[in-house]
Amino acid sequence: MNNYKLYYDCKVYLPSPLYLIPLIICSLGIYLLVNLKNPYVIKKGILICFGAVFTIAGTVSLVVSIIGYAHMYKNVFLEYKKNNYRVVEGEIEHLKVLPFGGNGADQFTVNSIQFEIDGTLSPGYHKRAAKGGIIKSNGVRVKIYYINYLGTNYIMRIEAIDEDYNNNPIVLPPS
């Protein structure tokens, strides 16, 4: 009998702090436009130009970011919470781990199902091995719950057999 231990479960999906950048740009544009009433401003044309560009670019970027987040939340995270996921069980194979400074994604397969851990703030598991992630060695027997959306397999839950981790330790990152 396989006794799996839970190592990761996606409980929440929060927006990236990077979404604040369009908000800051938009706020700067609004500040420049509001500052037109200042009697000490000499070149109002420049303020109007930069204020309009920053406001429009910030607003468009913010709207696109919010739509993208809502789209992923609805189609990946909520589907997992509704138990509309797939499960694959087997050993980690063909693991390719990037070094700490490397750009790209860690890659591995379980029963011919390809997974990538790219380090972005996408829904599900996204912590690469070089940055304290738990997928670090081949041969570990795992059960992965995932959502396939637009050709990408988002890892929502990872379970592993304790005995396999004693032979191929995976160190959990500090909480």
N, C-alpha and C positions, 0 to 999 in steps of 0.2 A: 504494500500500500504506500502510495506517495503522500508524504506529509509536507505540503507546501507552506512556506512562511511568507507573509505579505511583506514586501520591501518598498512598494510604492503604490499609492492609490490617488488618483486625481480627485481632489475634494472641491477645489475652487479654480476658476479661471478668471483672473483679474486682468484688466487692461495694462499694457506696458506703460511704465513711467515715461517712455519716449513720446507718448501721446501728448505730453505737456508742451513739447516744443512748438507744435502748430498753435496751441493756445497762447503761448508767450509771444509768438510772432504776430498773431492777430491782435493781442493786447497792445503791443508796441505800435502797430499801425493805428489803432484807435487813439492811443495816447498822442501820436503825432497829429492826427486830424483834430482832436480836441484842443491841442496846444495852438492851433491857428488863431485863437482869440487872444493869445498873449500879445500885448502891445509891443514887446521887445523883439518879436520875431521879424527879421529883416527879409529873408527869402521865403515867402509863403508858398511860392510855386514848388520849391523843392520839398517842403513839408507835405504839400498836397500829393505830389507824385509818390514819395516814399510811403506816406501814410496809406494811400490807396493801394499801392502794390502789396505792402505788408498785410493790410487788412484782408484783401482779396486772397492772397496766397495762403495766409494763415487759416482763413475760413474754409477754403477749398480743401486744404490738407487735413484740417480737423474733421470735416464732414466725411472725407474718404476714409480716414482712420476709424471713425466711429462705425461707419458702414462695414468695414472689413472686420472689426472686432465683433460686431453683432452677428455677422455672417458666420464666423468661426464658432462663436458661442452657441448659436442655434444648431448648426450642422455637425458639430463635433462634440462639444461639451454636453449639451442637452441630450443628444442621442445616447451618450454614455450613461447619463443619469436615468434615461428611460430604458436601460438595459438592451439597447439596440447596438450591440457590439459583436465582434468576432473574437474567438479565442484560439490561440495556437499554443501547442505544448510540444516541447522537445528541447534539444540541446542548442546552445548558442554556437554557431558555426561561422566561419569566414569573417571573423571580427577584424575590422580595420579601425585602429584608434589613432587619432591625430595627436601630435605633440601639443604641449600647452599653448604655444603661440600660433599653432596652425589654424588656417581658415578652412572651413568646410564642415563636414559632418563625420561622426563616428558611424560606421556601417556594420551590420551583421545580419545573419539570416537565422530563422528558426523554422525548420521543416519547409524550406524553400520560400518562406515569406520574408521579403526584404524589409529591413527597418533602418532608419537613419535618425541619429540624434544630432541635431544641428546647433544646439545651444541658444536658439531663439526663444522668445517668450510665446511660443505657440501653445495651444492647449495640450495637456498631457505632459509626459516625461520629456525633458529637454536638457538634462545636465550631462555634458560629455565626460568621459572617463578622466581626462587630464585635469578637469576642474572639479573632481570629487564625485563623479558619477558612479553608479553602482554596476554598470555593465562593463566589466574589465577583463574577462577571460573567456576563452572558448571552452566548450565541454560542460558548462554549467547547465543543468536541467531547469528550465523555466516554463512558466505558464504566463503568456502575455495576452492581455485583453486589449484590443485595439479597434479603432474606427478607421476604415478606409474612406478617405474623402478626397476627391479630385486626384487620385493616383498616389496619394501619400498615406502611409499607415501611421496614425497618431497613437502612441503608446499611452493607454489610460490607466493600466494597472500591471504591476509586475509581481509575480510570486515565484519563489524558488525553493528547491528542496534543500533543507539544512545540511544534509550530509555532503552535497555537492559543494556547498560554500565552505565547508571545513577543508576540503581538498583544494578548492580553487577560491580562496577567500575574496569576498567583495566587501570592502570596508564601507560602511554607511557614512555619509557625510554628517558632520556635527549638526545638530538641530538648533 
